[in-house]
Amino acid sequence: DAPAQPVGKPGSYQVPELDLDAAWSRLEPRHADTEAIVAIRPGRAAELVRRGRRVEHEGAVPAGYDVYAVGYARAGELIGELCAHGADTVVLAPQRVRSAVITELRAVAGSPQ
């Protein structure tokens, strides 16, 4: 391993101004500001259960599932997480998240929309 060697003429590169606090804040996860109502099979999707809270749901719930309100900040991240759990999770609300999960799962399965 050789020590680092400068390349180019002195002064040929200017170090950009950088606000490190702003850069770090963009990298931090956003705080959950929205909730999805998700039916989860007991013993499955532990990270969703841990993040969520048990709730009562007035609509239809698949037999053998518990219902949780799961907070999220970015719908795309939640949709990916839900898809990874396949049939162990069922989105009950909001409809746009439910539709997106169904679309993604159909695409993976190769089913027509």
C-alpha positions as CSV (number, residue, x, y, z in Angstrom):
1,D,0.0,0.0,0.0
2,A,1.5,3.3,-1.1
3,P,0.6,6.6,0.4
4,A,-1.8,8.9,-1.5
5,Q,-0.2,11.1,-4.1
6,P,-1.6,14.4,-5.4
7,V,-2.6,14.5,-9.0
8,G,-2.8,17.6,-11.1
9,K,-1.5,21.1,-10.6
10,P,-1.8,22.8,-7.2
11,G,-5.0,24.9,-7.1
12,S,-6.6,23.1,-10.1
13,Y,-9.4,21.9,-7.9
14,Q,-11.6,23.9,-5.6
15,V,-13.2,22.2,-2.6
16,P,-17.0,22.8,-2.8
17,E,-18.8,24.4,0.1
18,L,-20.8,21.8,1.9
19,D,-23.4,22.2,4.7
20,L,-22.8,18.9,6.5
21,D,-25.8,19.3,8.8
22,A,-28.1,19.7,5.8
23,A,-26.5,16.7,4.0
24,W,-26.8,14.5,7.1
25,S,-30.5,15.5,7.6
26,R,-31.3,14.4,4.1
27,L,-29.8,10.9,4.8
28,E,-31.8,10.4,8.0
29,P,-35.0,8.5,7.8
30,R,-38.1,10.7,7.8
31,H,-40.5,10.4,10.6
32,A,-43.7,8.5,9.9
33,D,-46.5,10.9,9.2
34,T,-49.1,8.6,7.6
35,E,-50.6,5.3,8.6
36,A,-51.7,2.2,6.7
37,I,-54.1,-0.3,8.1
38,V,-52.6,-3.7,7.5
39,A,-53.8,-7.2,8.4
40,I,-50.8,-9.3,9.5
41,R,-50.7,-13.1,10.1
42,P,-49.6,-13.7,13.7
43,G,-45.9,-14.5,14.0
44,R,-45.1,-12.8,10.7
45,A,-43.8,-9.4,9.6
46,A,-42.2,-8.8,13.0
47,E,-40.8,-5.4,12.0
48,L,-44.2,-4.1,10.9
49,V,-45.8,-5.4,14.1
50,R,-43.1,-3.7,16.1
51,R,-43.6,-0.4,14.3
52,G,-47.4,-0.7,14.3
53,R,-50.1,-0.7,16.9
54,R,-53.1,-3.1,17.2
55,V,-56.3,-1.5,16.0
56,E,-59.9,-2.5,15.5
57,H,-61.0,-2.4,11.8
58,E,-64.7,-2.0,10.9
59,G,-64.3,-3.5,7.4
60,A,-63.6,-7.1,6.3
61,V,-60.5,-8.7,7.8
62,P,-59.1,-12.0,6.5
63,A,-59.6,-14.8,8.9
64,G,-56.6,-15.5,11.0
65,Y,-55.0,-12.1,10.7
66,D,-54.5,-9.3,13.3
67,V,-55.0,-5.7,12.3
68,Y,-52.3,-3.0,12.8
69,A,-51.9,0.7,12.0
70,V,-48.4,0.9,10.6
71,G,-46.8,4.3,10.3
72,Y,-44.7,5.3,7.2
73,A,-43.1,8.3,5.7
74,R,-42.6,7.1,2.1
75,A,-45.3,5.1,0.5
76,G,-42.8,3.4,-2.0
77,E,-40.7,2.0,0.9
78,L,-43.8,0.7,2.7
79,I,-45.1,-0.9,-0.5
80,G,-41.8,-2.7,-1.1
81,E,-41.8,-3.9,2.5
82,L,-45.4,-5.2,2.3
83,C,-44.7,-6.9,-1.0
84,A,-41.7,-8.7,0.5
85,H,-44.1,-10.3,3.0
86,G,-46.4,-11.6,0.3
87,A,-49.6,-13.2,1.6
88,D,-48.6,-12.6,5.3
89,T,-49.8,-9.0,5.0
90,V,-53.0,-7.6,3.5
91,V,-53.4,-3.8,3.1
92,L,-56.8,-2.7,4.2
93,A,-56.3,1.0,3.8
94,P,-55.5,3.4,2.3
95,Q,-56.8,2.3,-1.1
96,R,-53.8,3.8,-3.1
97,V,-51.3,1.7,-1.0
98,R,-53.5,-1.4,-1.4
99,S,-53.7,-0.9,-5.1
100,A,-50.0,-0.3,-5.5
101,V,-49.2,-3.5,-3.5
102,I,-51.6,-5.6,-5.6
103,T,-50.1,-4.1,-8.8
104,E,-46.5,-4.9,-7.7
105,L,-47.4,-8.5,-6.6
106,R,-49.2,-9.2,-9.9
107,A,-46.2,-7.9,-11.8
108,V,-43.9,-10.2,-9.9
109,A,-46.2,-13.1,-10.4
110,G,-46.6,-12.3,-14.1
111,S,-50.4,-12.0,-13.8
112,P,-52.3,-9.6,-16.0
113,Q,-53.5,-6.4,-14.4
